C-alpha cells in the first residue's frame, strides 16, 4: 500500500509517494513519485482552474542566425570600427541599450527574414522570438534609431570589417574557392532627381527595367562551391561593367591575398561585359588567372575560322562541337573556344520571330488605316518611306518582303511576307559563344564548365532581389554613406544565409534551394504557453518549440536549433562595447 511521506532536505520539506516492497526478502521503501514542496503541490492543483493561452513566434531562422552571428563575432567586429560622425554623439554611441554592431546585425537579420523599411522593422521583429532570445525590448527601435547608428559606421571601415568576418568564416567553416565568380547588378532607388547631395545614385540602364529612377550598382565576387560572398563594392549607377571592373581589379587581388587564396591556384570568372583590352592587361599585370567571354560580333574572323572546324567534346554526357585555338587576342596569347549554344540560339531565333511578328502587325494596321475613307493622304514616296520604317527589324534587314500596290479604286495596300531564306541564313549565325582564358593547360571541358559557373552568381543576385528574403530593396536612404552601409548589411545578411545553406547541405544532405530553406526555418515556431491563475491573478509562461516534421528535424539537428537554445544568447558587444 502506498503512503504519503515527507523528507527534509536543507531545511525544506519535500513530499513523496512511497510504497514498501521486499527486496531480497527485506522490506524497502520504494519512491513511486516525487511531489515536491507543499507550495508546488498546491500550485499544480490550482492549475486545474487556470486559464491557458498559446502564442507562437517565428523562431528557427532567427535562432540559427543569432547563433551563427555569435560564432562569427559579427557584433564585436563591427563595434571595433565604430566612430560617430556627429559631434554631439559619443565616439561609440549606445542607443536603446544597443551598440552600433548590434544594430547593424539586427538590420541584416531583418533583411534575411523579411525585408522591410527601418520603420517597419519592429512590426516584423515582434512576431519572432528575437526579443525573447536576446532578453531585450526592441519597441523603441524606430527608423531614427537605425539611421543614427548607421551614421556611426565609417564607410572606409567597411572593407576591413567584411574581410575580418569572411576570415572568421573561412576559419570556422572553410572556403572552397578555387574559382571565384564575379558579376555586377544594380538596384533602383526613389531618390529625387533634384537631390544633389547623393552622388552614388545615378541614372543608367536598369536591369529591372526602371530607367525612370536613379540606381546604385553592386559588384560582388562569390565562391563557386558554396556561393559565399568574398568581396563586394557599391558603385555609381551610371558606371558600365567594364569601367567598374577596371576600378576593382586591384581590390579583388588584395582581398584574395589577405584571405590566403593563392593566385596561381585560383581562377576568376567574369562575363563579356567586363572585357576591354586595357582591363585584360590589368588582369595580366595583377597575375590573375581568368575565364571570360568575348562578343562574337567583335571577333567575326574567329567565328568564321570555327565554321566546319569544330571537334566533338563530351560535356557530362552531352555531345558539343567546339573549336579550340590559341591565338593573339588584344595583344596577348589566349586560348579561345567557339561553340554554338542551343539554348542561346533558340532564344535569339524566338526574339527575331517576335520582332518580325510585331512588324507585320504594324503593316496590317497600316493596311486597315489605308482603307479608311478619312485617312491622311500620303504621296507614294512618303508612304514607301513610312512602310520601310514599319517593316524594319533591328539586326535583320530585309527579313520582311513587302510591296505597295494600288487597287482598281485607287486605294493603296501593302502586301508582305516573311523571307524564310533570309531567316534561315540569320539563324545559322545565331547561338555562337566565345570563351577565352589564360589557363592554356586546362582541357576544353574544364574551361566550359568553369565559365558556366557564372550562372551561380546570377542566382546569388536573384536571391538578393527576392522580395521575401534577402532583398536589398526597399532602400529608403538618400546619402552616400547610408546607402553604402545599407548595402554592406545586406551582403553580411547574404553571407550568413549562405553559410546556413552550406551547413544544411553538408550536415543533413539538404538538396533544396536557399529560398526554400529560409522558408522552412521561418516556419519553425516557438510556442509560448501562458497560464493565468484566476484566484491569484499570477501568470506563468513556458516556452517550447512546436512539433516538427521529418525534414525540419533534420535541419534543426544540423544547425543545432533546438530547445537548448532557448536560454539567453549572449553576444559580445551587444549592449556594451567590449574591449
VODRENKE-132860 format. One record per residue (C-alpha): residue number from 1; residue in one letter; z, x negated, y negated. Coordinates in nm, 2 decimals. Example, Ala and Ser with C-alpha at 12.3 -4.5 7.8 and 13.67 -1.06 7.14 Angstrom:
% residues 2
     i   aa       up     east    north
     1    a     0.78    -1.23     0.45
     2    s     0.71    -1.37     0.11
//
This chain:
% residues 579
     i   aa       up     east    north
     1    x     0.00     0.00     0.00
     2    x    -0.10    -0.14    -0.34
     3    x     0.16    -0.17    -0.62
     4    x     0.16    -0.25    -0.99
     5    x     0.33    -0.57    -1.07
     6    x     0.40    -0.78    -1.38
     7    x     0.36    -1.15    -1.42
     8    x     0.48    -1.35    -1.72
     9    x     0.27    -1.64    -1.84
    10    x     0.36    -1.84    -2.16
    11    x     0.59    -1.56    -2.27
    12    x     0.33    -1.29    -2.22
    13    x     0.34    -1.02    -1.96
    14    x     0.02    -0.95    -1.76
    15    x    -0.02    -0.67    -1.51
    16    x    -0.18    -0.69    -1.17
    17    x    -0.26    -0.46    -0.88
    18    x    -0.11    -0.63    -0.57
    19    x    -0.12    -0.54    -0.20
    20    x     0.09    -0.70     0.07
    21    x    -0.11    -0.83     0.36
    22    x    -0.03    -1.05     0.66
    23    x    -0.19    -1.39     0.66
    24    x    -0.14    -1.59     0.98
    25    x     0.13    -1.35     1.08
    26    x     0.32    -1.38     0.75
    27    x     0.33    -1.13     0.46
    28    x     0.15    -1.25     0.15
    29    x     0.08    -1.07    -0.19
    30    x    -0.29    -1.03    -0.25
    31    x    -0.41    -0.96    -0.61
    32    x    -0.67    -0.68    -0.60
    33    x    -0.73    -0.67    -0.98
    34    x    -0.60    -0.83    -1.30
    35    x    -0.54    -0.56    -1.56
    36    x    -0.43    -0.79    -1.85
    37    x    -0.17    -0.71    -2.11
    38    x    -0.04    -0.36    -2.18
    39    x    -0.23    -0.35    -2.50
    40    x    -0.55    -0.44    -2.32
    41    x    -0.49    -0.16    -2.06
    42    x    -0.43     0.09    -2.34
    43    x    -0.74    -0.03    -2.52
    44    x    -0.96     0.02    -2.21
    45    x    -0.81     0.37    -2.15
    46    x    -0.87     0.45    -2.52
    47    x    -1.24     0.37    -2.50
    48    x    -1.30     0.68    -2.30
    49    x    -1.26     0.87    -2.63
    50    x    -1.46     0.62    -2.83
    51    x    -1.80     0.68    -3.00
    52    x    -2.07     0.44    -2.88
    53    x    -2.38     0.34    -3.06
    54    x    -2.65     0.09    -2.99
    55    x    -2.87    -0.11    -3.24
    56    x    -3.12    -0.37    -3.13
    57    x    -3.28    -0.66    -3.32
    58    x    -3.59    -0.88    -3.26
    59    x    -3.44    -1.19    -3.10
    60    x    -3.64    -1.40    -2.86
    61    x    -3.87    -1.57    -3.11
    62    x    -3.60    -1.61    -3.38
    63    x    -3.37    -1.78    -3.13
    64    x    -3.64    -2.01    -2.99
    65    x    -3.74    -2.12    -3.35
    66    x    -3.39    -2.18    -3.47
    67    x    -3.31    -2.38    -3.15
    68    x    -3.63    -2.59    -3.20
    69    x    -3.56    -2.64    -3.57
    70    x    -3.21    -2.77    -3.48
    71    x    -3.36    -3.01    -3.23
    72    x    -3.61    -3.15    -3.47
    73    x    -3.35    -3.16    -3.75
    74    x    -3.60    -3.00    -3.99
    75    x    -3.34    -2.89    -4.24
    76    x    -3.19    -3.24    -4.28
    77    x    -3.54    -3.40    -4.31
    78    x    -3.63    -3.16    -4.59
    79    x    -3.29    -3.19    -4.77
    80    x    -3.32    -3.57    -4.77
    81    x    -3.62    -3.54    -5.00
    82    x    -3.50    -3.26    -5.23
    83    x    -3.48    -3.32    -5.60
    84    x    -3.47    -3.04    -5.85
    85    x    -3.73    -3.05    -6.13
    86    x    -3.53    -2.83    -6.37
    87    x    -3.27    -2.99    -6.59
    88    x    -3.03    -2.70    -6.55
    89    x    -3.03    -2.73    -6.17
    90    x    -2.83    -2.98    -5.97
    91    x    -3.05    -3.25    -5.81
    92    x    -2.99    -3.09    -5.48
    93    x    -2.93    -2.72    -5.56
    94    x    -2.73    -2.49    -5.34
    95    x    -2.81    -2.12    -5.39
    96    x    -2.66    -1.83    -5.20
    97    x    -2.49    -2.09    -4.98
    98    x    -2.83    -2.22    -4.86
    99    x    -2.99    -2.57    -4.92
   100    x    -3.35    -2.62    -5.00
   101    x    -3.43    -2.74    -4.65
   102    x    -3.27    -2.42    -4.50
   103    x    -3.46    -2.20    -4.74
   104    x    -3.79    -2.36    -4.65
   105    x    -3.72    -2.34    -4.28
   106    x    -3.64    -1.97    -4.32
   107    x    -3.96    -1.92    -4.51
   108    x    -4.15    -2.09    -4.23
   109    x    -3.98    -1.88    -3.96
   110    x    -4.08    -1.57    -4.15
   111    x    -4.44    -1.68    -4.16
   112    x    -4.44    -1.72    -3.79
   113    x    -4.28    -1.39    -3.70
   114    x    -4.41    -1.15    -3.97
   115    x    -4.59    -1.28    -4.28
   116    x    -4.46    -1.11    -4.59
   117    x    -4.42    -1.18    -4.96
   118    x    -4.10    -1.36    -5.06
   119    x    -3.98    -1.02    -5.20
   120    x    -4.02    -0.86    -4.86
   121    x    -3.87    -1.14    -4.66
   122    x    -3.52    -0.99    -4.63
   123    x    -3.66    -0.64    -4.53
   124    x    -3.80    -0.82    -4.23
   125    x    -3.50    -1.05    -4.17
   126    x    -3.25    -0.77    -4.14
   127    x    -3.45    -0.63    -3.84
   128    x    -3.39    -0.96    -3.65
   129    x    -3.09    -1.15    -3.51
   130    x    -3.13    -1.41    -3.78
   131    x    -2.82    -1.32    -3.97
   132    x    -2.61    -1.29    -3.65
   133    x    -2.72    -1.62    -3.51
   134    x    -2.66    -1.81    -3.83
   135    x    -2.35    -1.61    -3.93
   136    x    -2.49    -1.56    -4.27
   137    x    -2.57    -1.28    -4.51
   138    x    -2.92    -1.30    -4.65
   139    x    -2.92    -0.98    -4.86
   140    x    -2.93    -1.19    -5.18
   141    x    -3.24    -1.38    -5.07
   142    x    -3.49    -1.23    -5.31
   143    x    -3.82    -1.38    -5.44
   144    x    -3.64    -1.57    -5.72
   145    x    -3.42    -1.75    -5.46
   146    x    -3.73    -1.88    -5.28
   147    x    -3.91    -1.98    -5.60
   148    x    -3.61    -2.17    -5.73
   149    x    -3.56    -2.36    -5.41
   150    x    -3.94    -2.43    -5.37
   151    x    -3.94    -2.58    -5.72
   152    x    -3.68    -2.83    -5.60
   153    x    -3.90    -2.99    -5.33
   154    x    -4.13    -3.25    -5.49
   155    x    -4.50    -3.24    -5.39
   156    x    -4.50    -3.62    -5.34
   157    x    -4.24    -3.58    -5.07
   158    x    -4.45    -3.35    -4.85
   159    x    -4.63    -3.63    -4.67
   160    x    -4.31    -3.82    -4.58
   161    x    -4.13    -3.50    -4.46
   162    x    -4.43    -3.40    -4.25
   163    x    -4.45    -3.75    -4.10
   164    x    -4.08    -3.75    -4.01
   165    x    -4.09    -3.41    -3.84
   166    x    -4.40    -3.49    -3.64
   167    x    -4.25    -3.82    -3.54
   168    x    -3.95    -3.64    -3.40
   169    x    -4.18    -3.40    -3.22
   170    x    -4.36    -3.70    -3.06
   171    x    -4.02    -3.84    -2.96
   172    x    -3.88    -3.52    -2.80
   173    x    -4.19    -3.35    -2.67
   174    x    -4.47    -3.62    -2.67
   175    x    -4.81    -3.60    -2.84
   176    x    -5.11    -3.63    -2.62
   177    x    -5.35    -3.74    -2.90
   178    x    -5.64    -3.95    -2.76
   179    x    -5.86    -3.71    -2.95
   180    x    -5.79    -3.57    -3.30
   181    x    -5.98    -3.26    -3.42
   182    x    -6.04    -3.24    -3.79
   183    x    -6.17    -2.94    -3.99
   184    x    -6.13    -2.75    -4.32
   185    x    -6.10    -2.39    -4.43
   186    x    -6.00    -2.20    -4.74
   187    x    -5.78    -1.91    -4.84
   188    x    -5.84    -1.67    -5.13
   189    x    -5.57    -1.60    -5.39
   190    x    -5.50    -1.34    -5.65
   191    x    -5.46    -1.59    -5.93
   192    x    -5.62    -1.46    -6.25
   193    x    -5.93    -1.63    -6.38
   194    x    -5.76    -1.67    -6.72
   195    x    -5.48    -1.88    -6.57
   196    x    -5.55    -2.23    -6.69
   197    x    -5.22    -2.38    -6.56
   198    x    -5.33    -2.37    -6.20
   199    x    -5.58    -2.63    -6.11
   200    x    -5.59    -2.62    -5.73
   201    x    -5.72    -2.26    -5.71
   202    x    -6.09    -2.27    -5.79
   203    x    -6.39    -2.05    -5.72
   204    x    -6.61    -2.16    -5.43
   205    x    -6.78    -2.05    -5.11
   206    x    -6.51    -1.85    -4.94
   207    x    -6.51    -1.83    -4.56
   208    x    -6.35    -1.48    -4.58
   209    x    -6.64    -1.35    -4.80
   210    x    -6.42    -1.32    -5.11
   211    x    -6.63    -1.52    -5.35
   212    x    -6.49    -1.30    -5.63
   213    x    -6.15    -1.47    -5.61
   214    x    -6.02    -1.82    -5.67
   215    x    -5.94    -2.01    -5.35
   216    x    -5.74    -2.30    -5.21
   217    x    -5.87    -2.53    -4.94
   218    x    -5.68    -2.67    -4.64
   219    x    -5.77    -2.97    -4.44
   220    x    -5.60    -3.02    -4.10
   221    x    -5.61    -3.25    -3.80
   222    x    -5.47    -3.13    -3.47
   223    x    -5.44    -3.28    -3.12
   224    x    -5.69    -3.17    -2.87
   225    x    -5.44    -3.12    -2.58
   226    x    -5.16    -2.92    -2.75
   227    x    -5.31    -2.82    -3.09
   228    x    -5.02    -2.99    -3.27
   229    x    -5.10    -3.05    -3.64
   230    x    -5.05    -3.42    -3.72
   231    x    -5.19    -3.41    -4.08
   232    x    -5.27    -3.15    -4.35
   233    x    -5.36    -3.15    -4.71
   234    x    -5.42    -2.87    -4.96
   235    x    -5.71    -2.93    -5.20
   236    x    -5.90    -2.77    -5.48
   237    x    -6.10    -2.47    -5.37
   238    x    -6.43    -2.59    -5.52
   239    x    -6.45    -2.91    -5.33
   240    x    -6.71    -2.93    -5.05
   241    x    -6.62    -3.06    -4.70
   242    x    -6.79    -3.40    -4.74
   243    x    -6.60    -3.47    -5.06
   244    x    -6.27    -3.37    -4.91
   245    x    -6.33    -3.58    -4.60
   246    x    -6.41    -3.88    -4.82
   247    x    -6.08    -3.84    -5.01
   248    x    -5.86    -3.83    -4.70
   249    x    -6.02    -4.08    -4.46
   250    x    -5.77    -4.34    -4.56
   251    x    -5.48    -4.10    -4.54
   252    x    -5.58    -4.00    -4.19
   253    x    -5.59    -4.36    -4.08
   254    x    -5.25    -4.42    -4.24
   255    x    -5.10    -4.12    -4.07
   256    x    -5.23    -4.23    -3.73
   257    x    -5.09    -4.58    -3.77
   258    x    -4.75    -4.46    -3.88
   259    x    -4.74    -4.23    -3.57
   260    x    -4.82    -4.52    -3.35
   261    x    -5.16    -4.39    -3.25
   262    x    -5.37    -4.70    -3.16
   263    x    -5.70    -4.67    -3.35
   264    x    -5.92    -4.81    -3.08
   265    x    -5.79    -4.56    -2.82
   266    x    -5.83    -4.25    -3.04
   267    x    -6.13    -4.06    -3.15
   268    x    -6.18    -3.83    -3.45
   269    x    -6.40    -3.52    -3.40
   270    x    -6.55    -3.35    -3.71
   271    x    -6.84    -3.12    -3.78
   272    x    -7.16    -3.20    -3.97
   273    x    -7.02    -3.06    -4.30
   274    x    -6.82    -3.37    -4.34
   275    x    -7.11    -3.61    -4.30
   276    x    -7.27    -3.83    -4.55
   277    x    -7.39    -4.18    -4.55
   278    x    -7.10    -4.30    -4.76
   279    x    -6.85    -4.11    -4.56
   280    x    -6.96    -4.27    -4.23
   281    x    -6.95    -4.61    -4.40
   282    x    -6.59    -4.54    -4.49
   283    x    -6.51    -4.43    -4.14
   284    x    -6.65    -4.75    -4.00
   285    x    -6.47    -4.97    -4.25
   286    x    -6.14    -4.79    -4.15
   287    x    -6.20    -4.89    -3.79
   288    x    -6.20    -4.53    -3.67
   289    x    -6.40    -4.41    -3.36
   290    x    -6.56    -4.07    -3.40
   291    x    -6.78    -3.80    -3.26
   292    x    -6.96    -3.59    -3.51
   293    x    -7.27    -3.38    -3.56
   294    x    -7.60    -3.41    -3.76
   295    x    -7.82    -3.14    -3.91
   296    x    -8.15    -3.11    -3.71
   297    x    -8.33    -3.02    -4.04
   298    x    -8.24    -3.36    -4.18
   299    x    -8.34    -3.55    -3.87
   300    x    -8.67    -3.40    -3.76
   301    x    -8.80    -3.72    -3.62
   302    x    -8.51    -3.74    -3.37
   303    x    -8.57    -3.38    -3.27
   304    x    -8.94    -3.45    -3.22
   305    x    -8.86    -3.75    -3.00
   306    x    -8.63    -3.53    -2.79
   307    x    -8.91    -3.28    -2.71
   308    x    -9.02    -3.34    -2.35
   309    x    -8.79    -3.64    -2.31
   310    x    -8.47    -3.48    -2.21
   311    x    -8.28    -3.56    -1.89
   312    x    -8.08    -3.32    -1.68
   313    x    -7.70    -3.35    -1.71
   314    x    -7.43    -3.17    -1.51
   315    x    -7.18    -3.03    -1.75
   316    x    -6.89    -2.88    -1.55
   317    x    -7.14    -2.73    -1.30
   318    x    -7.38    -2.61    -1.57
   319    x    -7.71    -2.80    -1.60
   320    x    -7.81    -2.91    -1.95
   321    x    -8.12    -3.10    -2.07
   322    x    -8.01    -3.38    -2.30
   323    x    -8.20    -3.65    -2.49
   324    x    -7.99    -3.97    -2.54
   325    x    -8.08    -4.26    -2.77
   326    x    -7.92    -4.54    -2.95
   327    x    -8.08    -4.59    -3.29
   328    x    -8.00    -4.68    -3.65
   329    x    -7.90    -4.37    -3.85
   330    x    -7.79    -4.41    -4.21
   331    x    -7.78    -4.79    -4.19
   332    x    -7.57    -4.82    -3.87
   333    x    -7.65    -4.81    -3.50
   334    x    -7.52    -4.49    -3.34
   335    x    -7.56    -4.31    -3.01
   336    x    -7.73    -3.98    -3.06
   337    x    -7.76    -3.68    -2.82
   338    x    -8.01    -3.40    -2.87
   339    x    -7.99    -3.08    -2.67
   340    x    -8.05    -2.71    -2.70
   341    x    -7.75    -2.47    -2.71
   342    x    -7.85    -2.14    -2.56
   343    x    -7.57    -1.95    -2.75
   344    x    -7.68    -2.10    -3.08
   345    x    -8.05    -2.03    -3.01
   346    x    -7.97    -1.67    -2.92
   347    x    -7.76    -1.63    -3.24
   348    x    -8.04    -1.78    -3.46
   349    x    -8.30    -1.56    -3.29
   350    x    -8.09    -1.24    -3.34
   351    x    -8.03    -1.34    -3.70
   352    x    -8.41    -1.37    -3.76
   353    x    -8.48    -1.04    -3.59
   354    x    -8.22    -0.87    -3.80
   355    x    -8.36    -1.01    -4.13
   356    x    -8.71    -0.91    -4.02
   357    x    -8.59    -0.56    -3.94
   358    x    -8.44    -0.52    -4.28
   359    x    -8.76    -0.64    -4.45
   360    x    -8.97    -0.39    -4.26
   361    x    -8.73    -0.11    -4.35
   362    x    -8.78    -0.20    -4.72
   363    x    -9.16    -0.18    -4.66
   364    x    -9.11     0.16    -4.50
   365    x    -8.91     0.27    -4.80
   366    x    -9.18     0.14    -5.03
   367    x    -9.44     0.35    -4.84
   368    x    -9.22     0.66    -4.89
   369    x    -9.20     0.58    -5.26
   370    x    -9.57     0.54    -5.29
   371    x    -9.63     0.89    -5.15
   372    x    -9.41     1.05    -5.42
   373    x    -9.62     1.22    -5.70
   374    x    -9.39     1.09    -5.98
   375    x    -9.38     0.73    -5.86
   376    x    -9.40     0.45    -6.10
   377    x    -9.76     0.32    -6.12
   378    x    -9.83    -0.04    -6.04
   379    x   -10.15    -0.23    -6.07
   380    x   -10.28    -0.36    -5.74
   381    x   -10.18    -0.72    -5.83
   382    x    -9.83    -0.61    -5.93
   383    x    -9.80    -0.41    -5.61
   384    x    -9.91    -0.70    -5.39
   385    x    -9.66    -0.93    -5.57
   386    x    -9.38    -0.67    -5.51
   387    x    -9.46    -0.63    -5.14
   388    x    -9.48    -1.01    -5.09
   389    x    -9.12    -1.03    -5.21
   390    x    -9.01    -0.75    -4.98
   391    x    -9.18    -0.90    -4.67
   392    x    -9.04    -1.24    -4.72
   393    x    -8.79    -1.36    -4.46
   394    x    -8.59    -1.67    -4.55
   395    x    -8.68    -1.96    -4.33
   396    x    -8.96    -1.77    -4.16
   397    x    -9.26    -1.75    -4.39
   398    x    -9.54    -1.52    -4.27
   399    x    -9.33    -1.37    -3.99
   400    x    -9.43    -1.02    -4.11
   401    x    -9.80    -0.94    -4.14
   402    x    -9.90    -0.68    -4.39
   403    x   -10.20    -0.52    -4.55
   404    x   -10.22    -0.30    -4.86
   405    x   -10.47    -0.01    -4.82
   406    x   -10.57     0.29    -5.02
   407    x   -10.61     0.64    -4.87
   408    x   -10.90     0.87    -4.94
   409    x   -10.70     1.04    -5.21
   410    x   -10.63     0.71    -5.38
   411    x   -10.27     0.67    -5.27
   412    x   -10.16     0.32    -5.16
   413    x    -9.98     0.25    -4.83
   414    x    -9.85    -0.07    -4.66
   415    x    -9.94    -0.15    -4.30
   416    x    -9.71    -0.41    -4.15
   417    x    -9.62    -0.56    -3.81
   418    x    -9.41    -0.84    -3.67
   419    x    -9.61    -1.16    -3.59
   420    x    -9.50    -1.23    -3.23
   421    x    -9.68    -1.56    -3.21
   422    x    -9.51    -1.69    -3.52
   423    x    -9.18    -1.55    -3.39
   424    x    -9.22    -1.74    -3.06
   425    x    -9.30    -2.06    -3.24
   426    x    -9.00    -2.04    -3.45
   427    x    -8.77    -1.96    -3.16
   428    x    -8.89    -2.28    -2.99
   429    x    -8.74    -2.48    -3.28
   430    x    -8.41    -2.29    -3.26
   431    x    -8.08    -2.39    -3.09
   432    x    -8.10    -2.77    -3.14
   433    x    -7.78    -2.96    -3.17
   434    x    -7.74    -3.33    -3.25
   435    x    -7.42    -3.52    -3.17
   436    x    -7.37    -3.87    -3.28
   437    x    -7.09    -4.12    -3.21
   438    x    -6.99    -4.49    -3.22
   439    x    -6.84    -4.46    -2.87
   440    x    -7.15    -4.62    -2.71
   441    x    -6.97    -4.68    -2.38
   442    x    -6.90    -4.32    -2.32
   443    x    -7.10    -4.11    -2.08
   444    x    -7.32    -3.82    -2.21
   445    x    -7.09    -3.55    -2.05
   446    x    -6.78    -3.71    -2.21
   447    x    -6.93    -3.71    -2.56
   448    x    -7.04    -3.35    -2.54
   449    x    -6.71    -3.23    -2.41
   450    x    -6.53    -3.42    -2.68
   451    x    -6.74    -3.26    -2.95
   452    x    -6.69    -2.91    -2.81
   453    x    -6.32    -2.97    -2.85
   454    x    -6.39    -2.89    -3.22
   455    x    -6.36    -2.52    -3.12
   456    x    -5.99    -2.57    -3.07
   457    x    -5.92    -2.64    -3.43
   458    x    -6.13    -2.34    -3.53
   459    x    -5.89    -2.14    -3.31
   460    x    -5.60    -2.30    -3.50
   461    x    -5.74    -2.18    -3.82
   462    x    -5.79    -1.84    -3.67
   463    x    -5.42    -1.84    -3.59
   464    x    -5.31    -1.93    -3.94
   465    x    -5.53    -1.65    -4.07
   466    x    -5.38    -1.40    -3.83
   467    x    -5.22    -1.12    -4.05
   468    x    -4.95    -1.06    -3.78
   469    x    -4.83    -1.42    -3.72
   470    x    -4.86    -1.75    -3.90
   471    x    -5.08    -1.62    -4.18
   472    x    -5.09    -1.84    -4.49
   473    x    -5.17    -1.53    -4.70
   474    x    -5.02    -1.34    -4.88
   475    x    -4.96    -1.64    -5.11
   476    x    -4.82    -1.49    -5.43
   477    x    -4.77    -1.82    -5.61
   478    x    -4.96    -1.94    -5.92
   479    x    -4.86    -2.30    -5.98
   480    x    -5.00    -2.60    -5.80
   481    x    -4.66    -2.73    -5.69
   482    x    -4.55    -2.40    -5.53
   483    x    -4.89    -2.35    -5.37
   484    x    -4.87    -2.69    -5.21
   485    x    -4.51    -2.64    -5.09
   486    x    -4.61    -2.29    -4.96
   487    x    -4.90    -2.45    -4.75
   488    x    -4.65    -2.71    -4.63
   489    x    -4.41    -2.45    -4.50
   490    x    -4.69    -2.26    -4.33
   491    x    -4.81    -2.58    -4.15
   492    x    -4.45    -2.65    -4.04
   493    x    -4.43    -2.30    -3.91
   494    x    -4.76    -2.35    -3.72
   495    x    -4.62    -2.68    -3.58
   496    x    -4.30    -2.50    -3.45
   497    x    -4.51    -2.23    -3.29
   498    x    -4.75    -2.48    -3.13
   499    x    -4.45    -2.67    -2.98
   500    x    -4.31    -2.34    -2.83
   501    x    -4.65    -2.27    -2.68
   502    x    -4.67    -2.62    -2.53
   503    x    -4.32    -2.58    -2.38
   504    x    -4.41    -2.24    -2.23
   505    x    -4.73    -2.37    -2.08
   506    x    -4.56    -2.68    -1.94
   507    x    -4.24    -2.54    -1.81
   508    x    -4.34    -2.20    -1.67
   509    x    -4.72    -2.21    -1.64
   510    x    -4.78    -1.96    -1.92
   511    x    -5.16    -1.91    -1.95
   512    x    -5.18    -1.66    -2.24
   513    x    -5.28    -1.75    -2.60
   514    x    -5.04    -1.83    -2.88
   515    x    -5.06    -1.48    -3.04
   516    x    -4.96    -1.31    -2.71
   517    x    -4.67    -1.55    -2.66
   518    x    -4.53    -1.48    -3.01
   519    x    -4.57    -1.10    -2.94
   520    x    -4.38    -1.14    -2.61
   521    x    -4.10    -1.34    -2.77
   522    x    -4.07    -1.09    -3.06
   523    x    -4.03    -0.82    -2.80
   524    x    -3.72    -0.98    -2.65
   525    x    -3.45    -0.79    -2.83
   526    x    -3.07    -0.84    -2.88
   527    x    -2.87    -0.52    -2.84
   528    x    -2.55    -0.46    -3.04
   529    x    -2.32    -0.21    -2.86
   530    x    -2.09    -0.06    -3.12
   531    x    -1.77     0.12    -3.00
   532    x    -1.56     0.30    -3.25
   533    x    -1.21     0.44    -3.16
   534    x    -1.16     0.78    -3.31
   535    x    -0.78     0.76    -3.32
   536    x    -0.76     0.42    -3.49
   537    x    -1.10     0.40    -3.66
   538    x    -1.14     0.05    -3.54
   539    x    -1.48    -0.07    -3.40
   540    x    -1.58    -0.33    -3.16
   541    x    -1.93    -0.49    -3.12
   542    x    -2.06    -0.65    -2.80
   543    x    -2.40    -0.83    -2.80
   544    x    -2.63    -0.87    -2.51
   545    x    -3.00    -0.94    -2.45
   546    x    -3.18    -0.63    -2.33
   547    x    -3.32    -0.62    -1.97
   548    x    -3.62    -0.85    -1.93
   549    x    -3.93    -0.82    -1.71
   550    x    -4.06    -1.09    -1.48
   551    x    -4.28    -1.27    -1.73
   552    x    -4.01    -1.25    -2.01
   553    x    -3.75    -1.40    -1.77
   554    x    -3.98    -1.70    -1.70
   555    x    -4.04    -1.76    -2.07
   556    x    -3.67    -1.72    -2.16
   557    x    -3.58    -1.97    -1.89
   558    x    -3.85    -2.22    -2.01
   559    x    -3.74    -2.20    -2.37
   560    x    -3.36    -2.17    -2.30
   561    x    -3.33    -1.85    -2.49
   562    x    -3.05    -1.67    -2.31
   563    x    -2.70    -1.53    -2.36
   564    x    -2.56    -1.88    -2.40
   565    x    -2.75    -1.90    -2.74
   566    x    -2.56    -1.60    -2.88
   567    x    -2.30    -1.84    -3.02
   568    x    -2.34    -1.96    -3.37
   569    x    -2.63    -2.21    -3.42
   570    x    -2.50    -2.49    -3.63
   571    x    -2.79    -2.66    -3.82
   572    x    -2.72    -2.98    -4.00
   573    x    -2.77    -2.94    -4.37
   574    x    -2.80    -2.56    -4.36
   575    x    -2.53    -2.47    -4.61
   576    x    -2.43    -2.82    -4.74
   577    x    -2.62    -3.14    -4.80
   578    x    -2.50    -3.37    -4.52
   579    x    -2.52    -3.74    -4.60
//
